[in-house]
């Protein structure tokens, strides 16, 4: 085997290994744990994430129950609902591991604007609003968190929330691909946003 053949074979083999690893990562459901004792800010961000996930799950519960969307869209929403449930478990586990008790849906009264689930269009509009905020919240968490493992978890969740946003952007504006640089939101901005829905 000459040098060119060796290099070509090596690159192809490496690409297969790399792509195989990436494909396995696409199927991964485990979120990395915190790597050390958490700061007060890290715990506050985790508690905020729990509240956001509780809001997201209730949104998907009501959107699916409304039966306003076609079978294809309902299938996407059910998958997104499953994602949000996994996110909730991951961020709740962070709080539990720190020796604290995470919030549950029983701790909140959730209020959506009137007629939010009356039509496919109203669902898509609210879904776009919520998922834009969730993407921003997790991007802001990447900036704000001190723990490296939690930064990774927040980034992975932000990537998934962007997929959800793409579905609603397509439904509401026929534009599934959005901005190149989604805006991170500060802890305070996310808190104010959640206050509109959770009490």
N, C-alpha and C positions, 0 to 999 in steps of 0.2 A: 504494500500500500504506500503510495507516495504522500508527501506532506499535504498537498491540497485535498486529497481524498480523506486523509485523517482529520484535517480541520473541519471539512464539510460534515463528516460523520459525527465528529465531536459536537459541533454546533447543533446539528439536528437532534442528537441524543440529549443534549442539555436542554434544548427547547421542549422536547417531549417531557423530560423530568419536571421542568419549570411549569409547563402547562398542566401537567398531571397534578402537581401540587396546588396550582391555582384552582383547578376544577374541584379538588378535594375541599379547598377552602370555601368554595361556593356552597357546599353542602354542610359546612360546619354550623352547629347550632350553639356551641358553648361560647360564652363570653368570658374573656380573661378576668380573673379576680384582681382585686386591689393588691398591690405589691407590698404595702406597708401600712402602718397605722395611718388613719385618715385625718386630715385637718378638718377644722370646723367648716371651712368653705367647701371642701370636697363632700362632706356629709350634707350640707345645705343644698348643693347642686344635685346630689343623688335624691334627696327628698323632693326637690322640684321636679326631677325627671319622673319620679313615681307619680306625682300629681298629673303631669302631662300625659303619661301613659294611661292613667285611669280615664282621663278625658278622652283620649283617642279611642280607647276600647268602647266607651259608651257611644261615641259618635258612630263607630262602625256597627255596633249593636242596633242602633236606631236606623241607620242608613239601610242596612240589610233588611230589617223588619219592615221598612216602608214599602218594599217591593216596587219601588219606582224605577229601578234600573233593570236593564236587560240581563239575560243569563250570563253573557260574557263579562259585563261590568260587575255583576254580583259575585262572580267567581273571583275577580281581582280583589274586591272588597273583603271577601272571606279570607283570602290569603293575607291581606294587609292586617286584618283583625288578628289572625294567628301570629303575625310578626309582632304586633303590639303586645300581645299576651306574653310572648317570649322576652320582649324588651322589659316589660313590667317585672317579670320574674328576675331578670338579670339585675336591674337596679334595686329591687327589693332585697335581693340576696346581699348586695353590698351593704345595705343598712343593717340587715340582720347580722352579718359577719362582724360589724362594728359594735354589736351588743345592744342595738336599738331596735325598736319595733317600727316597721314601715307602715305607712298609711294604707288603707284599703278603700274601696269604693263607698263603704258605709260611713266613712269619715267626711264625705262631701255631699253637698247638694249640687247637682249638675244642671245648668240651665243653658239651653240653646235658644237663639233668636226664634221668634214665632215663624212658623211655616218653613223651618229649615229643611224639613224632610217631606215637603208637600210635592215636589217635582224632582225629576232627575237634575234639572238645572240648578235648583236651590241646593241640592245635596252636593253637586260638583263645586258650586261657589263656596259653600262652607268648608268642604274638604280641602279646597285650594288654600283658603285662609288658615285652617288649622295646620295643614302639613307644611306650609311655608314657615309658620311659626315653629313647628317641631324641628324642621331642618336647622333653622337659625338657632334654636335653643341648644341643640347638640353641637353645632359648630362653636357656639359661644362656650359651651362646656369644655370643648377641647382646649380653648384658650385659658379658661379659668381653673381647670382641675390641676392639682399638683401631682397626683399619682399617675405614673406612666401607664399602668394597666387600665385605669379608668379612662385616661385620654384615648387609648386604643378602642375601648368599648364605645365611648361616645362617638368616635369617628366612624366606627362600623355601623352604629345605629343611624347616624346622620346619612350615611350612604343609602341605607334601606329606606329611611323616610323620604329621601329624594326620589326613590322609585315610586312611592305612594303618591308623592306630589305630581309626578309625571302622568299618572293615570288621571288625576283630577284636572290637570292642565289640559290634557287631551280632551276630556269630556266638556270642560267649560269653554275652552278657547281654541280647540283643535291645534294645540301647540304643546306636544309632549316634551319637547326639549326646551329647557328654560335658560336662565342666565348662566354665564360662564363662571361667575364667582358669587354663589349665594351668600347673603349677608349674615354674619354671626350676630346673635343677639346677646346683650348683657343679661346677667342674672336678674337685675331690676326690671328690665324690659319684659323678660319672660314672666316674671311675677305679676306685673301689671296685666299682661295678656291673659294669664290664667285666671286672674281675679274676675274677668268678664264672664267666665263660665263656671267657676268653682266657688262655692262658699261653704 
